[in-house]
């Protein structure tokens, strides 16, 4: 554009005044056509309504992730399914994580608002199935379907924010929306416990229905998102094919095999059992196949080359996976600790885990403000690693007689740490990628966050079930431990006599400590991601965005 402008200027200098005037008019007309229109963002009340709708959509997802945690012990008691304790979380997170990539493609080719509304509808369907589930298997299936919808809500809400606010305002607004997720996470255990104790755990899912309807109405009426002109003329079939569903199914199948192998190995079947070997072998083969597609078949590639070659995205993804894995382990197993060891009710256990989630909520907002002020997200990465590692390590010391001051303080420290770092990988993706790659980058980070929960909650379940039966056998020599894994998480005490219970409870607490060891290790592993992400000023990019239009105009006037 600058080259053609210079030629026009030379012509103007060599022609009469009338021709120069005509040439100038022509040049101005060309500039109007060639210069990209300056993006206009909503402001005032409309921006407030848009942010509110995003907060509401993330509130739904946050509530659904934690509302079930305090109800799980009662659910396992009703269905006699202690072996499924991890599946109620893993099934949800598995579909949430693996379909992030597909949604990333769909958000690129379709209207962001349309895809977000479709994801919300799928989420509502899963919630209805969970609410009506007659057995554990149906509940797990409903959780998987709800997770499929949630997979689109996470990145969709972030992308609506990207198209609704300039770069300099996004960190603070992202902190608000993430904070709303935290508020839902904070309310979730309390609400779930209240439903489980007062009425029925099924209300944990019924509540999603009216909230989802309100969210859909607001999104429909007040949110406007553009469609990428490059894909506007594509047919529906071509757009759907762009999502690479066959490749995604390969990845989903591989991860299901991995999770099953990790949950069953050593707990349900010996590691040498043919089922476990087959599951892990299929996982390995499908993983190699998926990787080969990315490397050798560019036309079928799921992950864009620009993202494959971007080190910041992959280190941010490692950080996201480890920090989220630790968070989901804590949110899943702390209510079990309070109900089984401290004899708390479901409602009380919801209150007792508030230090963790409140700490996460507070630091999530503060980290967004810190990033906005300094222009760097890296400090929050390192603060997360340090604080969360210490907090998780101290949480692994919980025992039968742990005083209130300790289980409050240790949880809060863990929540502070994870709150500092959980949103920063998303901010990093928005900063280091060009705008066309941001949808997929955000989807990839969200995928790794959910995948961390799915995989490491499965690992935690394996350790919990394996060591629980083994520990009971060591504490009560000659006792038949086969029934330990066929009851519920809190009514297991009915399996023992009054003289045996004092010997069993410490074993239960020690097994839970082993689970929290995993969370501590994951928090320490976030250091890999924190060190690998480059230090880049976000303020430099903001200035570039703000000055881009003026630079182009200045170049045209030369």
C-alpha positions in Angstrom: 0.0 0.0 0.0 2.9 2.4 0.8 4.5 1.7 -2.7 1.3 2.6 -4.6 0.9 5.7 -2.4 4.4 7.0 -3.3 3.7 6.5 -7.1 0.5 8.5 -6.8 2.4 11.3 -5.0 5.0 11.4 -7.8 2.2 11.8 -10.4 0.7 14.6 -8.5 3.9 16.6 -8.6 4.2 16.4 -12.4 0.6 17.4 -13.4 -1.4 20.6 -13.6 -3.2 21.8 -10.5 -6.6 20.4 -11.6 -5.1 17.0 -12.3 -3.3 17.0 -9.0 -6.6 17.7 -7.2 -8.3 14.8 -9.0 -5.4 12.5 -8.2 -5.6 13.5 -4.5 -9.3 12.8 -4.5 -8.6 9.4 -6.1 -5.9 8.7 -3.5 -8.2 9.5 -0.6 -10.8 7.2 -2.1 -8.3 4.4 -2.4 -7.2 4.9 1.2 -10.8 4.6 2.4 -11.1 1.3 0.5 -7.7 -0.1 1.4 -7.4 0.8 5.1 -9.1 -1.8 7.3 -11.9 -0.3 9.3 -11.1 0.6 12.9 -12.7 -1.9 15.2 -15.5 -0.5 17.3 -16.0 -2.1 20.7 -19.2 -1.9 22.8 -19.1 0.5 25.7 -21.1 1.6 28.7 -24.3 -0.3 29.4 -24.0 -2.6 26.4 -20.5 -3.7 27.4 -21.7 -4.3 30.9 -24.5 -6.5 29.6 -22.1 -8.4 27.4 -19.7 -9.0 30.3 -22.6 -10.0 32.5 -23.7 -12.7 30.0 -20.1 -14.0 29.9 -20.0 -14.1 33.6 -23.3 -16.0 33.7 -22.1 -18.6 31.2 -18.9 -19.1 33.1 -20.9 -19.2 36.4 -22.8 -22.2 34.9 -19.5 -24.0 34.1 -17.9 -23.2 37.4 -21.0 -24.3 39.4 -21.2 -27.6 37.5 -17.5 -28.4 38.2 -17.8 -28.0 42.0 -21.4 -28.4 42.9 -21.1 -32.1 42.7 -18.0 -32.4 44.9 -19.8 -32.4 48.2 -22.6 -34.6 46.9 -20.3 -37.3 45.5 -20.1 -39.2 48.9 -23.9 -39.3 49.1 -24.1 -40.3 45.4 -21.7 -43.2 45.9 -23.7 -44.3 49.0 -26.9 -44.3 46.9 -25.5 -46.2 43.9 -23.0 -48.3 46.0 -20.3 -47.2 43.6 -17.2 -46.1 45.4 -15.2 -47.3 42.4 -16.8 -44.6 40.3 -15.7 -41.7 42.7 -13.4 -40.3 40.1 -15.5 -40.8 37.1 -18.1 -38.2 38.0 -15.4 -35.6 37.6 -13.2 -37.4 34.9 -16.1 -38.0 32.5 -17.0 -34.3 32.5 -13.4 -33.1 32.1 -12.5 -35.7 29.5 -15.1 -34.5 27.0 -14.5 -30.9 28.1 -10.8 -31.1 27.3 -10.7 -33.2 24.1 -13.4 -31.3 22.2 -11.7 -27.9 22.9 -9.8 -28.3 19.6 -13.0 -29.0 17.6 -14.7 -26.0 19.1 -11.6 -23.9 18.3 -12.1 -24.8 14.7 -15.8 -24.2 14.8 -15.3 -20.8 16.4 -13.0 -19.9 13.5 -15.4 -20.8 10.7 -18.9 -20.2 12.2 -20.4 -17.3 14.1 -18.9 -17.3 17.7 -22.4 -16.6 19.2 -24.1 -19.4 17.2 -21.5 -22.0 18.3 -21.6 -20.7 21.9 -25.4 -21.1 22.0 -25.2 -24.6 20.6 -22.6 -25.6 23.2 -25.0 -24.2 25.9 -27.8 -26.4 24.6 -25.6 -29.5 24.7 -24.6 -28.6 28.3 -28.3 -28.3 29.3 -29.1 -31.7 27.7 -26.3 -33.3 29.8 -27.7 -31.7 32.9 -31.2 -33.1 32.3 -29.7 -36.6 31.9 -27.8 -36.3 35.1 -30.8 -35.0 37.0 -32.9 -38.1 35.9 -30.1 -40.7 36.2 -31.3 -44.0 37.7 -27.8 -45.4 38.2 -24.1 -44.5 38.2 -23.5 -45.3 34.5 -26.2 -43.0 33.4 -25.0 -40.2 35.6 -21.5 -40.7 34.2 -22.9 -40.5 30.6 -24.8 -37.3 31.5 -21.6 -35.8 32.9 -19.8 -36.6 29.7 -22.5 -34.9 27.6 -22.5 -31.9 29.8 -18.8 -31.7 29.5 -19.1 -31.8 25.7 -21.2 -28.6 26.0 -18.9 -27.0 28.5 -16.0 -27.5 26.1 -17.5 -24.8 23.9 -18.6 -22.5 26.7 -15.1 -21.9 28.0 -13.4 -20.7 24.8 -16.5 -19.1 23.4 -16.9 -16.8 26.4 -13.3 -15.8 26.1 -13.6 -15.1 22.4 -16.7 -13.0 22.9 -14.6 -10.9 25.3 -11.8 -10.6 22.8 -14.3 -9.1 20.3 -15.9 -6.9 22.9 -12.9 -5.1 24.5 -9.6 -3.6 23.4 -6.4 -5.3 24.4 -5.6 -2.9 27.3 -8.9 -3.7 29.0 -9.0 -7.5 28.5 -6.8 -8.6 31.4 -9.0 -6.8 33.9 -12.2 -8.0 32.3 -10.8 -11.5 32.0 -10.1 -11.3 35.7 -13.8 -10.4 36.3 -15.1 -13.2 34.2 -12.7 -15.7 35.7 -13.6 -14.3 39.1 -17.2 -15.1 38.4 -16.1 -18.6 37.6 -14.4 -18.6 41.0 -17.6 -17.3 42.7 -19.5 -20.2 41.1 -16.8 -22.6 42.3 -17.0 -21.0 45.7 -20.8 -21.4 45.9 -20.8 -24.8 44.2 -19.8 -27.0 47.2 -22.0 -25.1 49.5 -25.1 -25.3 47.2 -24.3 -29.0 46.4 -24.0 -29.9 50.1 -27.3 -28.0 50.8 -29.1 -29.9 48.1 -27.6 -33.3 49.1 -28.5 -32.8 52.8 -31.8 -30.9 52.4 -33.5 -32.4 49.4 -31.7 -34.5 46.8 -28.4 -34.4 45.0 -30.3 -34.3 41.7 -31.0 -30.6 42.3 -27.3 -30.1 41.6 -28.2 -30.5 37.9 -31.7 -29.2 37.8 -30.5 -25.8 38.8 -28.5 -25.6 35.5 -31.7 -25.5 33.5 -33.2 -22.1 34.4 -29.7 -20.5 34.6 -28.9 -21.8 31.1 -32.1 -20.4 29.6 -31.5 -17.0 31.0 -27.9 -17.1 29.7 -29.1 -18.1 26.2 -31.6 -15.3 26.1 -29.1 -12.6 27.0 -26.5 -13.9 24.5 -29.1 -14.0 21.8 -30.3 -10.4 22.3 -27.2 -8.5 23.3 -24.1 -10.2 21.9 -22.8 -9.6 18.4 -19.8 -11.4 16.9 -18.3 -11.2 13.4 -17.7 -14.2 11.1 -14.3 -14.4 9.5 -14.7 -13.2 5.9 -12.3 -15.9 4.8 -14.9 -18.5 5.7 -18.1 -16.6 5.1 -18.8 -18.3 1.8 -17.9 -21.8 2.9 -20.8 -24.3 2.9 -22.0 -25.8 6.2 -20.4 -29.1 5.3 -17.0 -27.6 4.6 -17.1 -25.6 7.8 -18.0 -28.8 9.8 -15.2 -30.7 8.0 -12.8 -28.1 9.0 -13.4 -29.1 12.6 -11.4 -32.3 11.9 -13.9 -34.5 13.8 -12.3 -37.8 12.8 -9.0 -36.7 14.1 -10.6 -35.5 17.3 -12.3 -38.9 17.8 -8.9 -40.6 17.5 -7.7 -38.3 20.3 -10.8 -38.9 22.4 -10.6 -42.6 22.1 -6.9 -42.6 23.0 -7.5 -40.5 26.1 -10.5 -42.7 27.2 -8.2 -45.7 27.0 -5.5 -43.9 29.0 -8.0 -42.9 31.7 -9.5 -46.3 32.0 -6.1 -47.9 32.2 -5.0 -45.4 34.9 -8.2 -45.9 36.9 -8.4 -49.7 36.7 -4.7 -50.6 36.8 -3.7 -52.0 40.2 -7.1 -51.1 41.7 -9.7 -53.1 39.8 -7.3 -55.3 37.8 -3.6 -56.0 38.2 -1.3 -54.0 36.0 -0.3 -57.2 34.3 -4.0 -58.0 33.4 -4.7 -58.2 29.6 -7.3 -55.5 29.8 -4.9 -52.9 31.2 -2.2 -53.9 28.8 -4.7 -53.6 25.9 -6.0 -50.2 27.0 -2.5 -48.7 27.3 -1.4 -50.3 24.0 -4.4 -48.8 22.2 -3.7 -45.4 23.8 -0.1 -45.6 22.5 -1.0 -46.6 19.0 -3.8 -44.0 18.6 -1.5 -41.3 20.1 1.2 -42.1 17.5 -1.4 -42.1 14.8 -2.7 -38.6 15.9 0.8 -37.3 16.1 1.7 -38.7 12.6 -1.3 -36.9 11.1 -0.1 -33.6 12.5 3.4 -34.1 11.2 2.9 -35.8 7.8 -0.6 -34.8 6.6 -0.7 -31.0 6.6 -4.2 -31.0 4.9 -5.6 -33.0 7.8 -3.6 -31.3 10.5 -5.6 -30.4 13.6 -3.0 -28.1 15.2 -1.9 -25.1 13.1 1.8 -24.9 12.2 2.1 -21.4 13.8 1.0 -22.9 17.1 3.2 -26.0 16.8 6.2 -23.7 16.4 5.3 -21.4 19.2 7.2 -22.4 22.4 5.2 -20.0 24.6 2.0 -21.8 23.9 3.4 -25.2 24.8 5.0 -24.1 28.0 1.8 -22.2 28.9 -0.1 -25.4 28.2 2.2 -27.4 30.5 1.6 -24.9 33.2 -2.1 -24.9 32.7 -2.3 -28.7 32.7 -0.4 -29.1 36.0 -2.0 -26.3 37.9 -5.5 -27.4 36.9 -4.8 -31.0 37.7 -3.8 -30.0 41.2 -6.9 -27.8 41.6 -9.3 -30.5 40.5 -7.7 -33.1 42.8 -8.1 -30.7 45.8 -11.7 -29.8 44.9 -12.6 -33.5 44.5 -10.9 -35.0 47.5 -11.1 -32.3 50.2 -14.9 -32.7 50.7 -14.2 -36.5 51.0 -11.7 -35.8 53.7 -14.1 -33.6 55.7 -17.0 -35.9 55.4 -15.2 -39.2 56.0 -12.5 -38.1 58.5 -14.0 -35.1 60.2 -17.6 -36.5 60.1 -18.9 -33.3 58.5 -22.2 -33.3 56.6 -22.3 -32.5 52.9 -23.3 -28.9 53.6 -20.7 -28.5 56.3 -18.0 -29.9 54.0 -19.0 -27.3 51.4 -18.4 -24.6 53.9 -15.1 -26.2 55.0 -13.6 -26.1 51.5 -14.4 -22.4 51.0 -10.9 -21.3 52.1 -9.5 -23.0 49.0 -12.0 -21.6 46.5 -12.1 -18.2 48.1 -8.4 -17.9 48.0 -8.5 -18.9 44.3 -11.2 -16.3 43.7 -9.4 -13.4 45.3 -6.0 -14.1 43.7 -7.6 -14.7 40.3 -8.9 -11.1 40.3 -5.6 -9.7 41.8 -3.5 -11.5 39.2 -5.5 -9.9 36.4 -5.0 -6.5 37.9 -1.2 -7.2 38.4 -0.9 -8.2 34.8 -2.8 -5.1 33.7 -0.5 -2.8 35.8 2.9 -4.4 35.0 2.2 -5.5 31.5 3.7 -8.9 32.2 2.0 -12.2 33.1 5.2 -14.0 34.1 5.3 -12.9 37.8 1.9 -14.5 38.3 3.3 -17.8 36.9 6.1 -17.9 39.4 3.9 -16.8 42.3 1.5 -19.6 41.5 4.3 -22.2 41.5 5.7 -21.1 44.9 2.5 -20.5 46.8 0.6 -23.5 45.4 3.5 -25.9 46.0 3.8 -24.9 49.6 0.0 -25.0 50.1 -0.4 -28.4 48.5 2.5 -29.8 50.4 1.0 -28.7 53.7 -2.4 -30.0 52.7 -0.9 -33.5 52.3 -0.2 -33.5 56.1 -3.9 -33.5 57.0 -4.8 -36.2 59.5 -7.5 -37.3 61.9 -6.7 -34.6 64.5 -5.6 -31.7 62.2 -6.8 -28.5 63.9 -9.1 -26.0 62.2 -6.5 -23.3 61.9 -4.3 -25.6 59.8 -6.9 -26.9 57.4 -8.2 -23.4 56.8 -4.7 -21.8 56.3 -3.2 -24.6 54.2 -6.2 -24.6 51.9 -6.2 -20.8 51.5 -2.5 -20.9 50.6 -3.1 -23.5 47.9 -6.0 -21.4 46.6 -3.9 -18.2 46.6 -1.3 -20.0 44.5 -3.6 -21.5 41.9 -5.6 -18.3 41.6 -2.5 -16.4 40.7 -1.7 -18.7 37.7 -4.9 -20.2 36.4 -5.9 -17.5 34.0 -2.4 -16.4 32.9 -1.9 -19.1 30.2 -5.0 -17.8 28.4 -3.7 -14.2 28.6 -0.4 -15.5 27.3 -2.1 -17.1 24.3 -4.0 -13.9 23.4 -0.7 -12.0 23.6 1.8 -14.2 21.7 -0.6 -15.3 18.9 -1.9 -13.3 15.9 -5.6 -12.7 16.0 -6.6 -15.5 13.5 -4.8 -18.0 15.7 -6.2 -16.8 19.1 -9.4 -19.0 18.9 -7.4 -22.2 18.5 -4.7 -21.0 21.0 -7.4 -20.3 23.7 -9.0 -23.7 22.9 -5.7 -25.5 23.3 -5.0 -23.9 26.7 -8.5 -24.7 27.9 -8.1 -28.2 26.6 -4.9 -28.7 28.6 -6.5 -27.3 31.8 -9.4 -29.7 31.6 -7.2 -32.6 30.4 -5.0 -32.1 33.5 -8.1 -32.5 35.7 -9.3 -35.6 33.7 -6.0 -37.4 33.8 -4.7 -36.6 37.3 -8.1 -37.1 39.0 -8.0 -40.6 37.4 -4.5 -41.1 38.8 -5.7 -39.9 42.2 -8.6 -42.4 42.1 -6.3 -45.2 41.3 -4.0 -44.4 44.2 -7.0 -43.9 46.5 -8.7 -47.2 45.7 -5.5 -49.2 45.5 -4.1 -48.0 48.8 -7.4 -47.9 50.7 -8.0 -51.6 50.3 -4.3 -52.3 51.0 -4.3 -50.1 54.1 -7.4 -51.6 55.6 -5.9 -55.1 55.1 -2.7 -54.0 56.9 -4.7 -52.4 59.8 -7.0 -55.4 60.1 -5.1 -58.6 59.4 -7.3 -61.3 58.0 -10.2 -58.9 57.1 -11.8 -59.4 53.7 -11.2 -56.1 51.9 -13.3 -57.0 48.8 -16.3 -55.2 50.2 -14.4 -51.9 50.9 -14.7 -50.9 47.2 -18.3 -51.9 46.8 -19.9 -49.4 49.1 -20.0 -45.6 49.5 -17.4 -43.1 50.5 -19.0 -42.3 53.9 -21.1 -45.4 54.7 -18.0 -47.6 54.6 -17.9 -47.3 58.4 -20.9 -49.6 58.4 -18.6 -52.4 57.2 -16.6 -52.4 60.5 -17.3 -52.9 64.2 -16.9 -50.1 66.7 -13.6 -51.5 67.8 -12.3 -51.6 64.2 -13.3 -48.1 63.2 -10.5 -46.3 65.2 -8.0 -48.4 63.3 -9.5 -47.7 59.9 -10.0 -44.0 60.0 -6.3 -43.1 60.3 -5.7 -45.4 57.3 -8.4 -43.5 55.3 -6.6 -40.2 56.2 -3.2 -41.5 55.2 -4.6 -42.6 51.8 -6.0 -39.2 51.2 -2.6 -37.7 52.0 -1.1 -39.8 49.2 -3.7 -38.3 46.9 -2.6 -34.8 48.0 1.0 -35.7 47.3 0.0 -35.8 43.6 -1.4 -32.3 43.8 1.9 -31.1 45.5 4.0 -32.7 42.7 1.8 -31.1 40.0 2.2 -27.6 41.6 6.0 -28.1 41.7 5.9 -29.2 38.0 4.3 -25.8 37.0 7.8 -24.4 37.3 8.6 -26.0 33.9 6.0 -23.9 32.2 6.8 -20.8 34.2 10.5 -20.9 33.2 9.7 -21.7 29.6 7.3 -18.8 28.8 9.2 -15.8 27.5 9.0 -12.4 29.1 7.2 -10.1 26.7 5.5 -6.8 27.5 1.8 -6.7 26.8 1.9 -2.9 26.8 4.2 -2.9 23.8 1.6 -4.8 21.8 -1.2 -2.5 23.1 0.8 0.5 21.8 1.2 -1.3 18.5 -2.5 -2.0 18.2 -3.4 1.6 19.1 -0.9 3.1 16.7 -1.5 0.7 13.7 -4.1 2.8 12.1 -2.2 6.0 12.5 1.0 4.5 11.1 -0.9 3.2 8.0 -2.4 6.7 7.5 0.9 8.4 7.9 2.6 6.0 5.4 -0.2 6.8 2.9 0.3 10.5 3.3 4.0 10.4 2.5 
